Amino acid sequence: MSTSTRCAACKNLRRRCSQDCIFAPYFPSFNPKRFSQVHKIFGASNVGKNLQKLPEHLRARSAECMSFEAARRVEDPVYGCAGIISHLQQQILEAQEELSKVQCQIAYHSAKLQIQLGNWMTPKVHGSQDDTASVSMPAEFVHQLQQPQSSLPASVSDSRFTVDFTREELDEFNW
């Protein structure tokens, strides 16, 4: 490169930009802030060494990664990119928890609808003195009731379970 169009690295370092400048393709003169951040975090010598060690087809990606990491590190000196990753993981956990709750609500309301339609619950008295009823429900619903709220329900076969409830327990469901 000629001296009139120095790359951002050479301008920042106040030196001449040679034709074979390792920084020129990755830190153009129109974006001096990019190199400034990378230089502040990694140092010009380390960046140059890293770029020279890599094959030419990987250098642009490496410069992008260093630039991104440096920008995040300038914004958040303690966590940098790890802070973003942690925040995204927290969002994923919250979304999974919400999904689990919604799936349980869907199963509950689906079961309630089936009961109202008379297709799902098959009450059966176990003797005249015993005040219990047998309720047949999909295995998936039983599995979701047994799961902790924060985990996703695993897929379960479509077989049916029979669960015994007392009449008082059935009345608590307000079905």
N, C-alpha and C positions, 0 to 999 in steps of 0.2 A: 504494500500500500504506500501511497505517497504521503509525505509529511502533512499535506493539507487535509487529508481525510484519515486522521488517526482513529483507531478503534477506541472504544470507551476505556479499555484497560490502559492503553498507552497514554491517553489523556489524563486519566486518574493518577497514573504513576509518573507523569511528566517526563515521558521519554519518547524517542522516535519510534514510529511503527514501521517495522521492516516488512518486506514482501512476504516473508514466511512467518509472520507473527502468529503464534498459536492461539491468541485470544481473538483476533480479528473476525473470524467467521461466527463466533458465538457471542461476542459482546460488541455489537455495532455501535457506532458513534452516536446514533440517535436515541440510545437508551443508557445514559451514563449511570442512572440510579441502580440498574441491575448489577453492573460490575461493582459499584461502590458497596452494595450490601454483601456480595459474595466475598469481596476483598476484606471487609470488616469482620466477617465470621470465619472464613477459611484461610485468608491470606493469599496474596497473589502468587507467591512461590509454590504453595501447595496446590493451588488450582492449576497452575501451569504444568506441574509435575503429573498431576492426575490426568490432565488432558493428553499429555504426551505419552503416557503409559497405555492409553486406550487405543484400540483400532479406530480408524477415522470414522467408520460408520456409527460408532457408539458415542463419539465426542459430543455431538449436538444434544443427545439425550442426557448425558452426564452434566453438561452445562445447564440444561433446563432443571434438572434435579437439584443441583447445587444452588441455583438461583431461587428455586421454590423454598428449599430448606432455609436458606439465608433470609429470605423475606419473612418466613414464619418465625424464625429465631429473633429477628429484629422486632417483630410485633409482640412476641411472647418469649422473652429471654430465658425463662425457666423451662417451659415445656416444648416450645417450638412445634414441630409436626406431631410429636407425641400427644400434645394437647388436643389437636384436631382429631387424631385417631381415637383418643379416649372419649371425646365428645360424641363422635359418630357411633362408637360402640355403645355408649349410654343410650343414644337415640334408638339403636337397634333393639336393645333390651326392653326399652319402654314400649316400642312398637310390638314386640313379641308378647309382652304382658297384656297389652290392649287387645291384641288378636286373640289371645287365649280367653280373655274375659268375654269378648264378643262371641266366640265359638261356644262358650258355655251358655251364654244367654240365648243364642240361636237354638242350641240343643234343648234348653229348658222350655222355650216358647214353642218349639216344634213338638216336644212331648206334651205340653199343655194342650196344643191344638189337636193332637192325636187323641188325647183323652176326651176332649170335648166332642170329637167326632165318633168316639166309641170304638176306635180301631186298635187302641194300643194297650189299654189297661184291662187285664183280665182278673178281676178280684175273685178270690177263692177262699172260703172260710175253712179253717183247719179244725173243724169240730164246733159244736154248738157253744161250748163254754170258752173256747179260745177266741179272743177278739183280735185276730190278725188277718191280713190280706196279702196275697201274693201279687206282685206287680211285675209283669214282663216288660223289659225295656231293652233298647239296643245296647250292645256291649260298649259302643263308643261313648254313650252317655254315662254309663257306670264308670268307665275308665276316666272320663273327664271329672266326675265327682271325686274320684280318689286322688287325682293329681293335685299338686300344690298350685296355687293361682299363678305363680310366676313362670311356670314351664309350659311349653307348648304340648298339647295333647298328641300322643303318638297315634299313628294309624292303627286301628283295631279292626278285626274281622267283623263281618255283619251279623255274627251269631247273636243270639239273645240270651240274657241272663234272667234269672228269677230272683228278685230281692223281696224279702219279707219285711213289711211295715206293720206297726200296730195301727189301729183306726185313728188314734190321736195323732200319730206321725203323719198319716195321710191328710188329716184335716189341717195340719200346720202348713202344708203346701198351698192351701187356698186354691185348689184346682176345682 
